[in-house]
Amino acid sequence: MKPLVSVIVPLYNAAPYIVEALESIVASTYRPIEVIVMDDASTDDGLRIAQDFATSHPEVRVLHQKHAGVSEARNNAIREAKGEWILPVDADDKIGPTYIEHAVEAIDKDVHIIGCRAEFFGAKSGEWKLPEYSPELLARKNMIHISSLFRRIEWMSVGGFCRENIYREDWDFWLSLMEVGGRYIRLDEVGLYYRVLPGSRRHTAKKHKRAIVDAMNERHMPYMERYLGGPLHYMRSWSKFLNWFRRYKQVGDFRYWDLGWIISRKRNIIRESSEWVIKQFAVPSLLKGIWYGWFAKSKAQRSYEYALRLGTDFTPRPVAYREAKVFGILRESWYVSERALCLGCFNDLINAPDYPNRTELLWRIGEFTAKLHKRGILHRDYSGGNILFNRDGTRIQIVDLNRVRFYKHLSREQRLRNFERLNIDMEALAIMAKAYAEAMGDDYKEDARYIIEHRWSKHIKQGITNL
């Protein structure tokens, strides 16, 4: 039985071209197909024209979304799709009549992406001479056009097209598929006719070269590392040569290419797989790079060594760390630990008086803090996101370890000031203070008073204290 192919057409202000695109699709020699047009809040007549076309073509469905960009239009259309295979076609392009048929004939279990040759039309003519595919070249530039077939299940596995404006969402998507073991073939026929318009995204994206390179490195460093020996550089063709000067230090089982999903992208990048959590520290300034490269341990090394010293009673098991230096100057570093079994964090308890088992959890966190301090352990970033717990409070752990310090003895002021970043209500602080004082043999009322009075100055200045 032939597989259903879902042709996805994102539509935004393409009224003059949408009929031509749809006519080329329904003229395909292949069946069964479905065509899903996703209008991205067009301000011209494109939506009405597509709807009129659909009335006489039952294989065409026209849907509508709030304006969210081409990636989300594709994603939302694919969510509605029923086909095993997906073929995106832009609303101003055309496909050849036999393209889908020949692509389906080329399917085998090892093929993940099927493309074809392409020609320009409109403001430019002639063949679009795309380079021959190679994994290494894909790390430097894209040679797979958007109108290539791929399996819907693999779109799901990589989370779809990137929702952020990274100017090259197609390149980003192909890299994501290749990272999970994709294979690409290109048919030796012209199956795509790519319309070139003045001011098209293909040309305007060239103005954002640096932003594109930064996005590809942030999202696909494992792929770049594998095929370029390091990050993609702004002079992309020089990347492999420039990375030759990079020297790596690696301790532990660092299977760098299996980095999983990005779950946080703030100052540092945190990825999570089914087994590991990988923290990629922000690139340090030149002066800090010299300092960490020549005179001090990197944050990654400290995190790894401190985790070994703490043990799994206090933090997830450390797996590895890695550093990249150029002429001895630290440029990048990563720390890998096992994925925490604790699914909750202290931030979940803030402004959540009905949180299940909240009082017991606060009590256990107070006792856990005392356990740290009795052993001379002071986490200098003891904040809501760095304290993890399971739902019954029987396991509590700390993360983000590069600011942990070890002392033979902690003064009372050091100990109690360690609560200052826990920006929670007074009643919750009192519960933790009582548990802490009992475990430490302190005076409860004095500990509670000190903890409540000595709030973190940053929270007070920003007016976000929950007291």
C-alpha positions as CSV (number, residue, x, y, z in Angstrom):
1,M,0.0,0.0,0.0
2,K,1.4,3.4,-1.0
3,P,2.1,5.8,1.9
4,L,0.0,9.0,2.3
5,V,2.2,12.1,1.6
6,S,1.1,15.3,3.3
7,V,2.1,18.4,1.4
8,I,2.5,21.4,3.7
9,V,2.1,24.9,2.3
10,P,2.7,27.8,4.8
11,L,0.9,30.9,3.4
12,Y,1.6,34.5,4.2
13,N,0.8,37.3,1.8
14,A,1.3,35.2,-1.3
15,A,-2.0,35.9,-3.0
16,P,-0.4,36.3,-6.5
17,Y,1.3,32.9,-6.3
18,I,-0.7,30.5,-4.2
19,V,-2.9,29.1,-7.0
20,E,0.1,28.4,-9.2
21,A,1.7,26.5,-6.2
22,L,-1.4,24.5,-5.5
23,E,-2.0,23.7,-9.1
24,S,1.5,22.2,-9.4
25,I,0.9,20.1,-6.3
26,V,-2.5,18.7,-7.3
27,A,-1.1,17.9,-10.7
28,S,1.3,15.4,-9.1
29,T,1.2,11.9,-10.6
30,Y,1.3,10.5,-7.1
31,R,-1.7,9.5,-5.0
32,P,-2.6,9.4,-2.1
33,I,-1.7,13.0,-1.1
34,E,-3.3,15.6,1.1
35,V,-2.5,19.3,0.9
36,I,-2.6,21.4,4.1
37,V,-2.4,25.1,3.6
38,M,-1.7,27.0,6.9
39,D,-2.4,30.7,6.6
40,D,-0.2,32.7,8.9
41,A,-2.7,35.7,9.3
42,S,-2.2,37.0,5.8
43,T,-3.2,40.6,5.2
44,D,-3.9,40.1,1.5
45,D,-6.4,37.9,-0.3
46,G,-4.2,34.8,-0.1
47,L,-6.5,33.0,2.5
48,R,-9.7,33.6,0.4
49,I,-8.0,32.5,-2.8
50,A,-6.7,29.3,-1.2
51,Q,-10.2,28.6,0.3
52,D,-11.8,29.1,-3.1
53,F,-9.2,26.6,-4.6
54,A,-10.0,24.0,-2.0
55,T,-13.7,24.0,-2.8
56,S,-13.0,22.2,-6.1
57,H,-10.0,20.1,-4.8
58,P,-11.0,17.8,-2.0
59,E,-7.4,16.8,-1.2
60,V,-6.7,20.5,-0.2
61,R,-7.5,21.8,3.3
62,V,-7.0,25.4,4.3
63,L,-6.3,26.2,8.0
64,H,-5.6,29.5,9.8
65,Q,-3.4,30.6,12.7
66,K,-2.5,33.8,14.4
67,H,0.7,35.3,12.9
68,A,3.6,33.3,14.3
69,G,6.0,32.9,11.4
70,V,6.8,30.2,8.8
71,S,8.2,27.7,11.2
72,E,5.2,27.6,13.4
73,A,2.9,27.5,10.3
74,R,4.7,24.4,9.1
75,N,4.6,22.9,12.6
76,N,0.9,23.5,13.0
77,A,0.1,22.1,9.6
78,I,2.2,19.0,10.3
79,R,0.3,18.5,13.5
80,E,-2.9,18.3,11.4
81,A,-1.3,16.0,8.9
82,K,-2.1,12.3,8.6
83,G,0.6,11.3,6.2
84,E,3.6,9.2,7.0
85,W,5.8,11.4,4.8
86,I,5.8,15.2,4.8
87,L,6.7,17.5,1.9
88,P,6.9,21.3,2.6
89,V,6.2,23.5,-0.4
90,D,6.4,27.3,0.0
91,A,3.4,29.2,-1.3
92,D,5.3,31.0,-4.1
93,D,7.1,27.9,-5.4
94,K,6.1,25.0,-7.6
95,I,6.9,21.3,-7.8
96,G,7.3,19.0,-10.8
97,P,4.5,16.5,-11.5
98,T,6.6,13.3,-11.0
99,Y,8.7,14.5,-8.0
100,I,6.6,12.9,-5.2
101,E,6.1,9.7,-7.2
102,H,9.8,9.2,-7.8
103,A,10.6,10.2,-4.2
104,V,8.3,7.6,-2.8
105,E,9.9,5.0,-5.1
106,A,13.3,5.8,-3.6
107,I,12.1,5.3,0.0
108,D,13.9,2.6,2.0
109,K,14.3,2.1,5.7
110,D,17.6,3.9,5.9
111,V,16.5,7.1,4.0
112,H,15.3,9.9,6.2
113,I,15.3,12.9,3.7
114,I,14.6,12.8,0.0
115,G,15.3,15.8,-2.1
116,C,15.7,16.7,-5.8
117,R,17.4,19.2,-8.1
118,A,15.9,22.6,-8.4
119,E,15.6,25.5,-10.8
120,F,15.0,29.2,-10.2
121,F,12.3,31.2,-11.8
122,G,10.9,34.7,-11.4
123,A,13.6,37.3,-10.9
124,K,16.3,34.8,-11.6
125,S,16.4,31.7,-13.9
126,G,18.6,28.7,-14.3
127,E,19.4,25.7,-12.2
128,W,20.0,26.1,-8.5
129,K,23.4,24.4,-8.3
130,L,23.3,22.9,-4.9
131,P,26.6,21.2,-3.7
132,E,26.7,17.5,-3.4
133,Y,25.7,16.5,0.1
134,S,28.2,15.5,2.7
135,P,27.8,15.6,6.5
136,E,30.9,17.8,6.9
137,L,29.7,20.3,4.3
138,L,26.2,20.4,5.9
139,A,28.0,21.7,9.1
140,R,29.2,24.7,7.1
141,K,26.3,25.4,4.7
142,N,22.9,24.1,3.7
143,M,22.5,22.2,0.5
144,I,19.1,20.6,1.2
145,H,16.2,22.8,0.0
146,I,13.1,23.0,2.1
147,S,10.9,21.1,-0.4
148,S,12.4,17.7,0.6
149,L,10.4,14.8,1.9
150,F,10.9,13.5,5.5
151,R,9.1,11.2,7.9
152,R,6.5,12.8,10.2
153,I,7.7,10.6,13.1
154,E,11.2,12.1,12.8
155,W,9.8,15.6,12.7
156,M,8.2,14.7,16.1
157,S,11.4,13.2,17.4
158,V,13.4,16.5,17.0
159,G,10.6,18.8,18.1
160,G,9.7,20.2,14.7
161,F,11.0,23.4,13.1
162,C,12.7,25.9,15.4
163,R,10.1,28.5,16.6
164,E,12.7,31.2,17.0
165,N,13.7,33.5,14.2
166,I,17.1,32.0,13.3
167,Y,16.8,32.9,9.6
168,R,17.8,29.4,8.4
169,E,15.1,27.2,10.0
170,D,15.4,24.7,7.2
171,W,19.2,24.2,7.7
172,D,18.6,24.0,11.4
173,F,15.9,21.3,10.9
174,W,18.1,19.1,8.6
175,L,20.9,19.3,11.1
176,S,18.5,18.1,13.8
177,L,17.5,15.2,11.7
178,M,21.1,14.3,10.9
179,E,22.0,14.4,14.6
180,V,19.6,11.5,15.2
181,G,21.0,9.4,12.5
182,G,19.5,10.8,9.3
183,R,20.4,9.9,5.7
184,Y,19.8,12.1,2.7
185,I,19.5,11.3,-1.0
186,R,18.9,13.6,-3.9
187,L,16.9,12.5,-7.0
188,D,18.5,13.3,-10.3
189,E,15.5,15.3,-11.6
190,V,14.3,18.9,-11.3
191,G,11.4,18.5,-8.9
192,L,11.4,22.0,-7.3
193,Y,10.9,25.4,-9.0
194,Y,12.1,28.0,-6.6
195,R,10.6,31.5,-7.2
196,V,13.1,34.3,-6.6
197,L,11.5,37.6,-5.5
198,P,13.2,40.9,-4.6
199,G,13.7,40.9,-0.9
200,S,13.0,37.2,-0.4
201,R,14.1,35.6,2.9
202,R,16.8,33.7,1.1
203,H,18.6,36.9,0.3
204,T,17.7,39.0,3.4
205,A,19.1,36.1,5.6
206,K,22.5,36.9,4.2
207,K,22.5,40.1,6.2
208,H,22.2,38.0,9.4
209,K,25.3,35.8,8.9
210,R,26.7,36.2,12.4
211,A,23.3,35.6,14.0
212,I,22.9,32.4,11.9
213,V,26.3,31.1,12.8
214,D,25.7,31.8,16.5
215,A,22.3,30.0,16.3
216,M,23.8,26.9,14.6
217,N,26.6,26.7,17.2
218,E,24.2,27.1,20.1
219,R,21.7,24.5,18.8
220,H,24.1,22.0,17.0
221,M,27.5,22.1,18.7
222,P,27.7,18.3,18.9
223,Y,27.3,18.1,15.1
224,M,29.9,20.9,14.6
225,E,32.3,19.2,17.0
226,R,32.0,15.9,15.1
227,Y,32.5,17.2,11.6
228,L,34.4,20.5,12.1
229,G,36.4,19.7,15.3
230,G,34.8,22.7,17.0
231,P,32.3,25.5,16.4
232,L,31.3,26.9,13.1
233,H,33.2,30.2,12.5
234,Y,31.9,33.4,10.8
235,M,34.4,32.5,8.1
236,R,32.6,29.2,7.6
237,S,34.9,27.6,5.1
238,W,37.9,28.2,7.4
239,S,36.1,26.5,10.4
240,K,37.9,23.2,10.3
241,F,41.3,24.9,9.9
242,L,40.7,27.4,12.8
243,N,39.5,24.6,15.0
244,W,42.8,22.8,14.5
245,F,44.3,25.2,17.0
246,R,41.7,24.2,19.7
247,R,42.9,21.8,22.3
248,Y,40.6,19.7,24.4
249,K,40.8,18.4,27.9
250,Q,38.3,15.7,28.7
251,V,37.8,13.8,32.0
252,G,35.2,11.1,32.4
253,D,32.7,9.5,29.9
254,F,32.0,12.5,27.7
255,R,30.0,11.2,24.8
256,Y,29.6,14.7,23.5
257,W,27.5,14.0,20.5
258,D,24.6,12.7,22.5
259,L,23.5,16.0,24.1
260,G,19.7,15.8,24.0
261,W,17.3,18.7,24.2
262,I,18.0,22.3,25.2
263,I,15.9,23.0,28.3
264,S,17.4,26.3,29.2
265,R,19.1,29.0,27.1
266,K,20.0,31.9,29.4
267,R,23.6,32.8,30.2
268,N,24.5,29.1,30.1
269,I,23.0,26.4,27.9
270,I,21.6,23.4,29.6
271,R,20.7,20.2,27.7
272,E,19.0,17.1,28.9
273,S,18.9,13.6,27.5
274,S,17.2,10.5,28.9
275,E,20.4,9.9,31.0
276,W,22.3,13.1,31.4
277,V,22.2,16.8,32.0
278,I,24.9,18.8,30.2
279,K,25.7,22.3,31.1
280,Q,27.6,24.4,28.6
281,F,29.0,27.4,30.3
282,A,29.0,30.8,28.6
283,V,32.1,31.7,26.6
284,P,34.2,33.8,29.0
285,S,35.6,37.2,28.2
286,L,39.2,37.3,27.0
287,L,40.6,38.2,30.4
288,K,38.5,35.5,32.2
289,G,39.5,33.0,29.5
290,I,43.2,33.7,30.3
291,W,42.5,33.4,34.0
292,Y,40.7,30.1,33.7
293,G,43.1,28.9,31.1
294,W,46.3,29.5,32.9
295,F,45.7,30.2,36.6
296,A,42.4,28.8,37.8
297,K,40.2,25.8,37.4
298,S,37.3,26.2,35.0
299,K,33.7,26.2,36.2
300,A,33.2,22.8,34.5
301,Q,36.2,21.3,36.3
302,R,35.1,22.7,39.7
303,S,31.6,21.3,39.1
304,Y,32.9,17.9,38.3
305,E,35.4,17.7,41.2
306,Y,33.0,19.2,43.7
307,A,30.3,16.7,42.7
308,L,32.8,13.8,43.3
309,R,33.5,15.3,46.7
310,L,29.9,15.8,47.6
311,G,28.7,12.3,46.6
312,T,25.3,11.3,45.4
313,D,23.6,12.0,48.8
314,F,24.0,15.7,47.8
315,T,24.1,15.9,44.0
316,P,23.5,13.9,40.9
317,R,26.5,11.6,40.0
318,P,29.1,13.5,37.9
319,V,29.9,11.9,34.5
320,A,32.5,14.1,32.8
321,Y,33.7,17.6,32.1
322,R,35.4,19.0,29.0
323,E,37.3,22.2,28.2
324,A,38.3,23.7,24.9
325,K,41.3,26.1,24.8
326,V,42.9,28.1,22.1
327,F,46.6,28.9,22.8
328,G,45.9,28.1,26.4
329,I,42.9,30.5,26.7
330,L,39.7,28.9,27.8
331,R,36.9,29.3,25.2
332,E,34.3,26.7,26.1
333,S,33.6,24.2,28.9
334,W,31.0,21.6,29.6
335,Y,29.9,19.7,32.7
336,V,27.9,16.4,32.5
337,S,26.0,14.7,35.3
338,E,23.4,12.0,35.5
339,R,19.9,13.3,35.2
340,A,18.5,14.0,38.6
341,L,15.8,11.7,39.9
342,C,14.3,14.7,41.7
343,L,11.6,16.3,39.6
344,G,10.7,19.2,41.8
345,C,12.7,22.3,42.7
346,F,12.4,24.9,45.4
347,N,11.1,27.5,42.9
348,D,8.0,25.3,42.6
349,L,7.1,26.1,46.3
350,I,7.3,29.9,45.9
351,N,3.8,31.5,45.8
352,A,2.3,28.0,45.9
353,P,0.7,27.5,49.3
354,D,-1.3,24.5,48.0
355,Y,1.7,22.7,46.7
356,P,1.3,19.0,47.7
357,N,3.2,18.1,50.8
358,R,4.6,21.6,51.0
359,T,5.2,21.9,54.8
360,E,7.0,18.5,54.9
361,L,9.1,19.5,51.9
362,L,10.1,22.8,53.5
363,W,11.0,21.0,56.7
364,R,13.1,18.5,54.8
365,I,14.9,21.3,53.0
366,G,15.7,22.9,56.3
367,E,17.2,19.7,57.6
368,F,19.1,19.1,54.4
369,T,20.6,22.6,54.7
370,A,21.8,21.8,58.2
371,K,23.3,18.5,56.9
372,L,25.3,20.5,54.3
373,H,26.5,23.0,56.9
374,K,27.5,20.4,59.4
375,R,29.9,19.1,56.8
376,G,31.3,22.5,56.0
377,I,29.6,22.7,52.6
378,L,28.4,26.2,51.6
379,H,26.6,26.6,48.3
380,R,27.2,30.3,47.4
381,D,24.3,30.2,44.9
382,Y,21.8,28.4,47.2
383,S,18.8,29.6,45.3
384,G,15.4,28.3,44.2
385,G,16.5,26.7,41.0
386,N,19.5,24.9,42.5
387,I,17.6,22.9,45.2
388,L,15.9,19.8,43.8
389,F,13.6,17.3,45.6
390,N,11.4,14.4,45.0
391,R,7.8,14.7,46.0
392,D,7.9,13.1,49.4
393,G,11.2,14.9,50.4
394,T,13.1,11.7,50.9
395,R,15.8,12.9,48.4
396,I,17.1,16.4,48.1
397,Q,20.0,17.4,46.0
398,I,21.9,20.6,44.9
399,V,23.0,21.5,41.4
400,D,25.1,24.3,39.7
401,L,28.1,23.4,41.8
402,N,30.9,25.6,40.6
403,R,30.2,28.1,43.5
404,V,30.2,25.4,46.2
405,R,32.9,25.9,48.8
406,F,34.2,23.6,51.5
407,Y,35.2,24.8,55.0
408,K,36.4,23.2,58.2
409,H,34.0,25.4,60.2
410,L,31.1,27.7,59.2
411,S,30.3,30.6,61.4
412,R,26.6,31.1,62.4
413,E,26.4,34.2,60.2
414,Q,27.8,32.3,57.2
415,R,25.3,29.5,57.8
416,L,22.2,31.7,58.2
417,R,23.1,34.0,55.4
418,N,23.0,31.0,53.1
419,F,19.2,31.2,53.2
420,E,19.2,34.7,51.8
421,R,18.4,33.8,48.1
422,L,15.4,31.6,49.0
423,N,12.8,34.2,48.1
424,I,9.8,32.7,49.7
425,D,7.1,33.8,52.2
426,M,7.8,34.3,55.9
427,E,5.8,31.3,57.0
428,A,7.8,29.0,54.8
429,L,11.1,30.5,56.0
430,A,10.0,30.0,59.6
431,I,9.3,26.3,58.9
432,M,12.7,25.8,57.3
433,A,14.3,27.8,60.2
434,K,12.8,25.6,62.8
435,A,13.9,22.4,61.1
436,Y,17.3,23.8,60.6
437,A,17.7,25.0,64.2
438,E,16.6,21.7,65.6
439,A,19.2,19.9,63.4
440,M,21.9,22.3,64.3
441,G,21.1,22.7,68.0
442,D,20.4,26.4,67.5
443,D,17.9,28.7,69.1
444,Y,14.9,28.5,66.7
445,K,13.6,32.0,67.3
446,E,17.0,33.6,66.8
447,D,17.6,31.7,63.6
448,A,14.2,32.5,62.2
449,R,14.6,36.2,63.0
450,Y,18.0,36.4,61.4
451,I,16.9,34.5,58.2
452,I,13.8,36.6,57.7
453,E,15.6,39.9,58.3
454,H,18.6,39.2,56.1
455,R,17.0,39.0,52.7
456,W,19.2,39.1,49.6
457,S,19.8,42.8,48.7
458,K,19.1,42.1,45.0
459,H,15.6,40.9,45.8
460,I,15.0,43.9,48.0
461,K,16.2,46.4,45.4
462,Q,14.1,44.8,42.7
463,G,11.1,44.8,45.0
464,I,10.5,41.1,44.4
465,T,10.8,39.8,47.9
466,N,7.9,37.5,48.8
467,L,7.8,38.5,52.4
